[in-house]
Amino acid sequence: LDKQAGVITISRRGFRKPISVEIPLKDVQAVKVEVRDGFNTRRRVSLRVQGRRHIPLTRVGEPLPLAQLEQDGAELARFLGVNLEGL
């Protein structure tokens, strides 16, 4: 994240090569916390970006505890200056 340049860079390991996405800060609309329990449990934090699909930020696998998920989402939303959705 480079607030002065106004860009967020998200990098992660892809199937065969690293993936890197740059998003202008002005396009970030909100931080979304998604919690779905049951057979197919989903707990994740994602960015809601204008004109794009939601960009997941949490790792796939064992779900985070709800308190940690909520805290991570709130800190990121506060830092970016956007709304927190989904709670």
C-alpha positions, 0 to 999 in steps of 0.5 A: 500500500502506498498512500502517497502514490494512491495505489494498493498492490496485492501479490500472491502465489498463483498456480504456476506464477506469482500474481500481482494486482495494482488498484487505485485507492480511489476505486476501493469502496469498502472492506467486506467481512463475509461469514458463512457457517455450515457445511461449506464454511467461509470466513474471509475479508475482501476488498469491494472495488468499483468495476471489479469483483470482490478481491479476497485478502484472506488465505484459503484453508482453516477459517480464522476465529470471528474476533480475529476476522472482525479485527483485521477487517476493521483495522484495514477499513480504518486505515484505508478510510472506507466502510466495513461491510458484512457485520 
